[in-house]
Every structure is written in structure tokens, then in C-alpha cells.
Amino acid sequence: MGIIRSCFSFIAGTVTGIYVAQNYKVPNIAKVADTFFFMAKITEETYRKPPNNKDDDE
């Protein structure tokens, strides 16, 4: 009885996730994350300060 009680929320979440994925248009999280990281990389490269090279002046 203890293992069923401790795993109930995991099982219920899995079943609910399967139902939602099959019956609704759920976005691909991996693709959304890749797009976010790509845009963050572009933003960082655009607004990054230039490197401080003190050796160039000598």
C-alpha cells in the first residue's frame, strides 16, 4: 500500500501528460528552448563590451 501511495502523484502526472500530449497541440519544448538560447546568444554578442586589452597600447 505504501508504494502506491508514494507513487500516486507521479502516475497521475504521467497519465495526465500523455492525455494532454495526444489530445492538444503542445509545443515542442526542446525547439522552444533552442530558439531561446539562440536569441540569447545573439543578444549577448550584440551588446557585449569590447575586450580590455591593455597590452595593445604598449
N, C-alpha and C positions, 0 to 999 in steps of 0.2 A: 504494500500500500504506500510506502514511503517514496519509492522511486516514481510512481505515477504522480504523486502529489508534487514532487520536486521538479518533474519534467513537464508539468501541465502547461505552463506558460510558453515553454519552448515549442511544444507540439501545437498548441493553439496558434502561435505566431507563424509557424511553418505552414499550417493548413490555410490560414488567412492569406499569407503571402502567395501561395500557389493559386488560390482562388482569384485574388486581385490581378495577378500576372496574366492569367488566362482570359479574364473577362473584361479588362480595362486596358487602355493604351497607356502603358507605363514607360517612361523614358529610360533609355539605356544609361545607367549611372556612370559606367566607365567612359562612354563618349562625352558625357557632360563634364566629367572630371578632367579629361584630356583637354577639352576646349578651354576650361577654366585655367589650367596650368599653362597652356599655350598663350592665352591672353595675358596672364600674369608675367610670363617671361618677356613678352613684347613690351609691356608697360615698364618693367624693370630696366630693360635695355634702353628704352627711350629716355627715362628720367634719371639714369644713373649718373653720379658725379664723375667727372674725369679723374683718372688716377693721379695721385700726388707724387710726381717724380721729381725729387729734389736733385737727383744726380744729373739730370739733363742740363741744368744751369751751369754746371762747373766745366 
